[in-house]
Amino acid sequence: MDPAQTLDGLSKEINSALKAMAKAKDINEKEVYSRIIKNLCESQGVFLELAAEMMSHDFDDDDDDDKDDIPF
C-alpha cells in the first residue's frame, strides 16, 4: 500500500469523525466518536513513527567504499 494513500485515508477518516462528533447531540455518541478519533490518531502516529524510522536509515547505494572492492 502506498504510504501517501494511507496517511491521506487516515486524515480523511479523522476529519470525518470530527465532523460527526460536532454534529452529535448525545454525550454517549460524542464519547464513541472521541474513542474512534483517538484510535485513528494513534494509528496515524504509529505509521508516522515507522516512516520516520525508515527515513532515518541510509539507503544510499552510491557508496564510495565499494570502489575499493574492484578486483582488477
URUR-V737919 format. One record per residue. N is the residue number from 1. RES is the residue in one small letter. NEAR is the number of other ideal C-beta (glycine too) atoms within 8 Angstrom. Layout:
n:N res:RES near:NEAR
n:N res:RES near:NEAR
This chain:
n:1 res:m near:4
n:2 res:d near:5
n:3 res:p near:8
n:4 res:a near:6
n:5 res:q near:8
n:6 res:t near:10
n:7 res:l near:11
n:8 res:d near:8
n:9 res:g near:8
n:10 res:l near:12
n:11 res:s near:9
n:12 res:k near:8
n:13 res:e near:9
n:14 res:i near:12
n:15 res:n near:8
n:16 res:s near:8
n:17 res:a near:12
n:18 res:l near:10
n:19 res:k near:8
n:20 res:a near:9
n:21 res:m near:12
n:22 res:a near:6
n:23 res:k near:6
n:24 res:a near:9
n:25 res:k near:4
n:26 res:d near:6
n:27 res:i near:5
n:28 res:n near:6
n:29 res:e near:10
n:30 res:k near:10
n:31 res:e near:8
n:32 res:v near:8
n:33 res:y near:13
n:34 res:s near:9
n:35 res:r near:8
n:36 res:i near:9
n:37 res:i near:12
n:38 res:k near:8
n:39 res:n near:8
n:40 res:l near:12
n:41 res:c near:9
n:42 res:e near:8
n:43 res:s near:9
n:44 res:q near:12
n:45 res:g near:8
n:46 res:v near:8
n:47 res:f near:12
n:48 res:l near:9
n:49 res:e near:8
n:50 res:l near:8
n:51 res:a near:9
n:52 res:a near:8
n:53 res:e near:8
n:54 res:m near:7
n:55 res:m near:6
n:56 res:s near:5
n:57 res:h near:6
n:58 res:d near:3
n:59 res:f near:4
n:60 res:d near:5
n:61 res:d near:4
n:62 res:d near:4
n:63 res:d near:6
n:64 res:d near:5
n:65 res:d near:6
n:66 res:d near:6
n:67 res:k near:6
n:68 res:d near:5
n:69 res:d near:6
n:70 res:i near:5
n:71 res:p near:3
n:72 res:f near:2
